[in-house]
Amino acid sequence: MSATGTVSTDVEKLRQNLRDRIAAHKAPFHVIDAPLAQAAIDQLQSAEPEHWAAVWSTPAAAFAEKAKAREAAGDTDGARENYLLAYGFYHVARFPSPIHPAKDTAYRKSIEMFRAAGRYFSPPLEVIEVPFTGRHEGEGKTVTFYVRRKRSEAKQPVLIRCGGVDTWKEERNDYNDLCIAAGFVQINIDGPGVGEAPLPGSLDGERMYLPMLDWIRTQPGLDADRVLFVGMSYGGYWSTKIAHCYHDRFAGVVNWGGGVDKFFSREWSLSSLSASSYLMDLGPARARTVGKKTYEEYITEVDGFSLLKQGILDGPHAPMLVLNGRHDEQVPFDDMVLLLEHGAPKAARFFPGGHMGYGPNTFPTVLAWLKQQAGIA
């Protein structure tokens, strides 16, 4: 705010962008109390990380206290809803990525709140940790993922979902509920370089998924012959790679808006940095996915990530669905077409609009294809 008491143009643009996102139910506002979010927006003076995290963490902490009180009173529904709202505000506080200690603190609290809420999900959230054997110094020792499964006498198909640069395994639980209702066991995992992944994005980062896939085979209630994978945004890159590298492990794989070739070029990295569809800090968020701090380091590190350059796109792959918005500013549409030009024929659906092609028919299209591949009536 200026010395005259007026709000700067940049701050007001930020505030209006956030208001529009709330109205449209866009990231990072998938779990939120709209009136309190509006009040938080009014307090924002900038997107500076420490200030941003503080503004959004204040209502989060209040909801956490309410959740604990409802839990102590035996009100599990009230505890779940308040823990979820605490998670939602802490999620905004760390958005898009924990590039500052204050945002990292908010991220850790968002995980805590989501898992607390998950105790009261139906079916409840299971936090699974399996050993991971790294190849390089600094890699983690475990792969962590979430599982929700109904009790069943029959083996159930498994749906794995992985997000992108800023949408991690705690996000879009509404999609999880729909997939579980459709008959899937739901698994959510972070992609390489984000969330709790044990390693940064790299030319062989897909190996972090193997311990999870091996775990599925140990579970008597899970059908290892009907495993499907949805990669959203940057997760679509990893879903495409594992569809080729581990093609015998999947009954179907979805690339929902993930770049695979031109996306990693210097030209596209620079031109897409100012994508109007992204809220803020796209450069630092991308850099963090490969364990780097600067955008120039990111551009250098992802040279060679192209799946076309790696020579895998003409090899065998699991059945695939490719979809996105037709006018994506973050991921080149040419990459979607490229996937259709290589390998076996694939299903594809493109929608009006930008990144991810969100609209009323987008997720239903994904779910219908997944059910068909899993043999669910």
C-alpha positions in Angstrom: 0.0 0.0 0.0 1.3 3.4 -0.9 2.0 6.3 1.5 -1.3 7.8 0.5 -3.2 4.7 1.6 -4.1 3.5 -1.9 -3.5 0.0 -3.1 -0.8 -0.3 -5.8 -1.9 -1.5 -9.2 0.2 -4.7 -9.0 -1.4 -5.7 -5.6 -4.9 -5.0 -6.8 -4.2 -7.1 -9.9 -3.0 -9.9 -7.7 -6.1 -9.6 -5.5 -8.5 -9.6 -8.4 -6.7 -12.7 -9.9 -7.2 -14.5 -6.6 -10.9 -13.4 -6.4 -11.5 -14.7 -9.9 -9.8 -18.0 -9.0 -12.1 -18.5 -6.0 -15.2 -17.8 -8.1 -14.0 -20.3 -10.8 -12.9 -22.9 -8.2 -9.3 -22.8 -9.7 -6.0 -23.6 -8.1 -5.1 -23.1 -5.4 -8.7 -22.8 -4.1 -10.1 -26.3 -4.4 -10.7 -26.6 -0.6 -11.5 -23.2 0.9 -13.9 -21.1 2.9 -14.7 -18.4 0.4 -15.6 -15.5 2.8 -12.4 -16.1 4.9 -10.4 -16.4 1.7 -11.8 -13.0 0.5 -10.8 -11.5 3.9 -7.3 -12.9 3.5 -7.0 -11.5 0.0 -7.9 -8.0 1.4 -4.9 -8.3 3.8 -2.4 -9.1 1.0 0.1 -6.4 0.3 2.3 -8.5 -2.0 3.2 -12.0 -3.0 6.4 -11.9 -1.1 6.8 -15.5 0.3 6.9 -14.8 4.1 4.0 -12.3 4.0 2.0 -14.6 1.7 2.5 -17.6 4.0 1.6 -15.6 7.1 -1.6 -14.2 5.7 -2.9 -17.6 4.6 -1.6 -19.5 7.6 -3.6 -17.4 10.1 -7.1 -18.8 9.1 -5.5 -22.2 8.6 -4.4 -22.3 12.3 -7.8 -21.2 13.4 -9.5 -24.1 11.5 -6.9 -26.5 13.0 -7.9 -25.5 16.5 -11.6 -25.9 15.6 -10.8 -29.3 14.2 -9.1 -30.5 17.4 -12.0 -29.2 19.5 -14.5 -31.1 17.4 -12.4 -34.2 17.5 -12.2 -34.0 21.3 -16.0 -33.7 21.4 -16.4 -36.8 19.3 -17.7 -34.9 16.3 -15.8 -36.7 13.5 -17.7 -34.9 10.7 -16.9 -31.6 12.2 -13.3 -32.6 12.7 -12.9 -33.8 9.1 -14.3 -30.6 7.6 -12.3 -28.3 9.8 -9.1 -30.3 9.2 -9.7 -30.1 5.5 -10.2 -26.3 5.6 -7.0 -26.0 7.7 -5.3 -28.1 5.0 -6.8 -25.9 2.3 -5.5 -22.6 3.7 -2.1 -24.1 4.5 -2.0 -25.3 0.9 -2.6 -21.8 -0.4 0.1 -20.6 2.1 2.7 -22.9 0.5 1.6 -22.3 -3.1 2.9 -22.8 -5.6 6.0 -24.4 -4.0 7.9 -24.2 -0.7 10.6 -21.9 -2.0 10.9 -20.1 1.3 11.2 -21.5 4.9 7.8 -19.9 5.8 6.2 -21.7 2.8 7.9 -24.9 3.7 6.5 -24.7 7.2 3.0 -24.2 5.7 3.5 -27.2 3.5 4.5 -29.5 6.4 1.4 -28.3 8.2 -0.8 -28.9 5.2 0.3 -32.5 5.1 -0.4 -32.8 8.8 -3.9 -31.4 8.4 -4.7 -33.5 5.4 -3.7 -36.7 7.1 -5.7 -35.7 10.2 -8.8 -35.2 8.0 -8.1 -38.5 6.2 -8.7 -40.5 9.4 -12.3 -39.6 8.9 -12.6 -40.1 5.1 -14.8 -42.9 3.9 -12.9 -45.1 3.1 -10.1 -43.7 5.3 -6.8 -42.5 4.1 -3.8 -44.9 4.5 -0.3 -43.5 4.5 2.0 -46.1 2.9 5.8 -45.9 3.0 7.9 -48.4 1.1 11.7 -48.6 0.9 13.4 -46.9 -1.9 17.0 -47.7 -3.0 18.5 -44.6 -4.4 21.3 -44.4 -7.0 22.7 -41.0 -6.1 23.8 -39.2 -3.0 21.0 -37.3 -1.3 18.1 -39.4 -2.5 15.5 -40.5 0.1 15.0 -43.9 1.5 11.3 -44.2 1.2 8.5 -43.6 -1.3 5.3 -42.3 0.4 1.9 -42.5 -1.1 -1.8 -42.5 -0.1 -4.3 -45.3 -0.5 -8.0 -45.3 -0.1 -9.8 -48.6 -0.6 -13.2 -50.1 0.1 -13.5 -53.5 1.6 -14.3 -56.0 -1.1 -14.2 -59.8 -1.5 -13.2 -59.4 -5.2 -9.9 -57.9 -6.4 -10.3 -54.2 -7.3 -8.8 -52.2 -10.1 -6.2 -49.6 -9.0 -6.1 -46.0 -10.1 -2.9 -44.0 -9.4 -2.9 -40.2 -9.8 0.1 -37.9 -9.9 0.0 -34.1 -10.1 2.5 -31.6 -11.4 4.6 -28.6 -10.5 2.2 -27.4 -7.7 -0.6 -30.0 -7.5 0.6 -32.8 -5.2 -0.8 -35.9 -3.6 -3.0 -34.0 -1.1 -4.8 -32.1 -3.8 -8.1 -32.8 -5.6 -9.6 -35.2 -3.1 -12.9 -34.5 -4.9 -11.5 -36.5 -7.9 -10.5 -39.3 -5.5 -14.0 -39.6 -4.2 -15.4 -39.9 -7.7 -12.9 -42.5 -8.7 -13.6 -44.6 -5.5 -17.3 -44.4 -6.1 -16.7 -45.7 -9.7 -15.0 -48.8 -8.2 -11.3 -48.0 -8.1 -8.8 -48.3 -5.2 -7.3 -44.8 -5.2 -3.6 -44.2 -4.9 -2.0 -40.7 -4.9 1.7 -40.1 -5.2 4.0 -37.1 -5.8 6.0 -36.9 -8.9 9.8 -36.7 -8.9 11.0 -33.4 -7.5 7.9 -32.3 -5.8 6.1 -33.0 -2.5 7.6 -35.9 -0.6 9.3 -37.5 -3.6 12.6 -39.2 -2.6 14.5 -37.7 -5.6 14.5 -34.7 -8.0 13.3 -34.8 -11.5 16.0 -36.5 -13.6 16.5 -38.5 -16.8 15.7 -41.7 -14.8 13.3 -40.2 -12.2 10.6 -42.7 -13.2 12.3 -45.4 -11.1 10.7 -43.9 -8.0 7.4 -45.4 -9.1 8.6 -49.0 -9.1 8.5 -49.6 -5.3 4.8 -48.5 -5.3 4.1 -50.8 -8.3 5.8 -53.7 -6.6 3.8 -53.0 -3.4 0.5 -53.2 -5.4 1.5 -56.8 -6.3 1.8 -57.7 -2.7 -1.8 -56.7 -1.8 -4.3 -59.5 -2.2 -7.3 -57.2 -2.6 -5.7 -55.2 -5.5 -5.8 -56.4 -9.1 -2.3 -55.9 -10.4 -3.6 -56.6 -14.0 -5.9 -53.6 -13.8 -3.6 -50.8 -12.7 -4.2 -47.4 -14.3 -2.3 -44.1 -14.0 -3.3 -40.5 -14.5 -0.6 -37.9 -14.8 -1.9 -34.3 -14.5 0.1 -31.4 -15.9 3.9 -32.1 -15.4 2.7 -35.5 -14.1 1.6 -36.2 -17.7 5.3 -36.3 -18.6 6.0 -38.9 -16.1 2.8 -40.9 -16.9 3.9 -41.0 -20.6 7.4 -42.1 -19.7 6.2 -45.0 -17.4 3.6 -46.0 -20.0 6.6 -46.8 -22.2 9.2 -47.9 -19.7 6.9 -50.1 -17.7 4.2 -50.8 -20.3 3.5 -54.3 -18.9 2.4 -52.9 -15.6 -0.5 -50.8 -16.8 -4.0 -51.4 -18.2 -4.1 -47.7 -19.2 -2.3 -44.4 -18.8 -3.5 -40.8 -19.1 -1.4 -37.8 -20.1 -3.5 -34.9 -19.0 -1.7 -31.8 -20.1 1.9 -32.9 -19.8 4.7 -31.8 -22.1 7.0 -34.4 -23.6 9.3 -32.7 -26.1 9.2 -29.0 -27.1 8.1 -28.3 -23.5 11.7 -28.8 -22.4 13.3 -26.5 -25.1 15.0 -23.3 -24.1 12.6 -21.4 -26.4 9.5 -22.8 -24.8 10.8 -22.5 -21.3 11.4 -18.8 -21.8 8.2 -18.0 -23.7 5.9 -19.9 -21.3 7.4 -18.3 -18.2 4.9 -15.5 -18.6 1.8 -17.7 -19.1 -1.2 -15.8 -18.0 -2.8 -19.0 -16.7 -0.2 -19.3 -14.0 -0.7 -17.4 -10.7 2.9 -16.6 -9.8 6.5 -17.9 -9.3 6.3 -20.4 -12.2 10.1 -20.2 -12.7 11.1 -21.0 -9.1 8.4 -23.8 -9.0 9.8 -25.4 -12.1 13.4 -25.0 -10.9 12.5 -26.8 -7.7 11.2 -29.9 -9.6 14.8 -30.7 -10.6 16.4 -29.6 -7.4 17.6 -26.2 -8.7 17.2 -22.6 -7.5 17.5 -20.6 -10.6 15.5 -20.8 -13.9 18.6 -20.9 -15.9 19.7 -24.0 -14.0 16.3 -25.5 -14.7 16.6 -24.9 -18.4 20.0 -26.5 -18.5 19.0 -29.5 -16.3 15.9 -30.4 -18.4 17.9 -30.4 -21.7 17.6 -34.0 -22.7 14.2 -34.7 -20.9 12.5 -34.8 -24.3 11.0 -38.3 -24.7 11.5 -37.9 -28.5 15.2 -37.3 -28.0 15.4 -40.3 -25.6 14.0 -42.4 -28.4 11.2 -44.2 -26.4 8.1 -42.8 -28.1 8.1 -45.4 -30.9 8.5 -48.3 -28.5 5.7 -50.4 -27.0 3.5 -48.6 -24.5 0.4 -49.1 -22.4 -2.9 -48.0 -23.8 -3.0 -44.2 -23.6 -5.4 -41.3 -23.4 -4.0 -37.9 -24.3 -6.0 -34.7 -23.5 -5.5 -31.0 -22.8 -6.8 -27.6 -23.6 -6.4 -26.5 -27.2 -4.8 -23.1 -26.3 -2.4 -24.1 -23.5 0.1 -21.3 -22.7 2.1 -23.6 -20.3 2.5 -26.7 -22.4 2.9 -26.7 -26.2 -0.1 -28.2 -28.0 2.5 -29.6 -30.5 3.6 -32.1 -27.8 0.1 -33.5 -27.6 0.1 -34.0 -31.4 3.6 -35.5 -31.3 2.3 -38.3 -29.0 -0.3 -39.2 -31.6 2.3 -39.4 -34.3 4.4 -42.0 -32.6 3.9 -45.4 -31.2 0.6 -47.3 -31.3 -2.6 -45.4 -31.9 -3.9 -43.6 -28.8 -7.2 -42.2 -27.7 -7.3 -38.4 -27.6 -9.6 -35.6 -26.6 -9.0 -31.9 -26.7 -11.1 -29.2 -25.2 -11.5 -25.4 -25.6 -9.4 -23.2 -23.3 -6.0 -23.3 -21.7 -3.9 -25.6 -19.6 -5.6 -28.9 -18.7 -8.7 -27.9 -20.7 -10.8 -27.8 -17.5 -14.6 -27.8 -18.2 -17.7 -29.7 -17.2 -16.9 -32.6 -19.5 -13.1 -32.9 -18.9 -12.9 -35.1 -15.8 -16.0 -37.2 -16.8 -14.1 -37.9 -20.1 -11.1 -39.1 -18.2 -13.1 -41.2 -15.8 -15.2 -42.8 -18.5 -12.0 -43.9 -20.4 -10.4 -45.3 -17.2 -13.6 -47.3 -16.4 -13.6 -48.7 -19.9 -9.9 -49.8 -19.7 -10.5 -51.3 -16.3 -13.6 -53.2 -17.5 -15.9 -51.4 -15.0 -19.5 -51.3 -16.3 
